[in-house]
């Protein structure tokens, strides 16, 4: 199934790396025409960074790139040349949205500022995604997902109880906070244009949208002036609430007791009626004070069971519990994802018949069918001919002169 909600919407998409392409992927999966503007002179770093199919490097073999660019068209051009920039202008004239996630000022230096593109198409929607936004004393500071995790406090918020912060790497900035804030803003701009006929400039600071992921900690600090406690997988309000080692090779089970009834269920599931009867463990505050002791008791019980068995026994007792799943487990063994057809196989000339994660919902009971990611420059000449109405002789001339690279 391919929805047609956005079939008449076209993007000139200059985003690269993680957050920007993941945001425009939302639109390509829903049927929008996403023309990904690339260059063989400066290749998208995730094309060059892998992981590669069969560990064989190549610009069309990166799983990272593939998973973030399904359904897009790849158009190679050098916008630093006068003729290349004119071609980008022609794409913009035929587009609804222009997107980039370069540093502040980069699009201006390319001659592709919002002011310039608005003169070409006055109702264009223009999304810019610099790290700190386009204004302020840090506007020219550059960084990627890992940097954003650090400066926003996300690394601190995901630290273990003891030791230095480890953090989630690029995952939350690049694949959750920033792309979905961007997608929501573009949808709002499309709705606004439909109502008013006017375009919009969106200046999205990736730092600001990532801060939303630690909103509770920021709010706590604003109210109390005290840094929230770093609890790792534990919770400052509830216990037992942690990730516990189970039988198996580095297997774990997550357990979260957040009410008195769930505490009694945990005691019942572990066969520890003696704990349920202890007056000193009757309330959440009591159990938090005894967290270290309770974690040791629960770990002793989970170590005698597989993660699936432990989770199932506790769920039957009314306790929220689940296996901590590896990527391999999710793909090969997770019955829920398999039953819903979450992973799709998509054929590709160089990646073969590979698995891709679907959008996490169905529409009228059907999955949105994913189209394959593009080869580098695969659609350049087709777009020049069919969309830009350029004669073949002119396309060949531009190609020979290195403009389409």
Secondary structure, 3 states (H helix, E strand, C coil): CCCCCCCCCEEEECCCCCHHHHHHHHHHHCCCEEEEEECCCCCCHHHHHCCEHHHCCCCCCEHHHHHHCECCEEEECCCCCHHHHHHHHHHHHCCCEEEECCCCCHHHHCCCCHHHHHHHCCCCEEEECCCCCCCCCCCCCCCCHHHHHHHCCHHHHCCCCCCCCCCCCCHHHHHHHHHHHHHHHHHHHHHHHHHHCCCEEEECCHHHHHHHHHHHHHHHHHHHCCCCCCCCCCCCCCCCEEEEECECCCCEEEEECCCHHHHHHHHHHHCCHHHHCCHHHCCHHHHHHCHHHHHHHHHHHHCCCEHHHHHHHHHHCCCEEEECCCHHHHHHCCHHHHHHCCEEEEEECCCEEEEEECCCCCECCECCCCCCECCCCCCHHHHHHHCCCCCHHHHHHHHHCCCCC
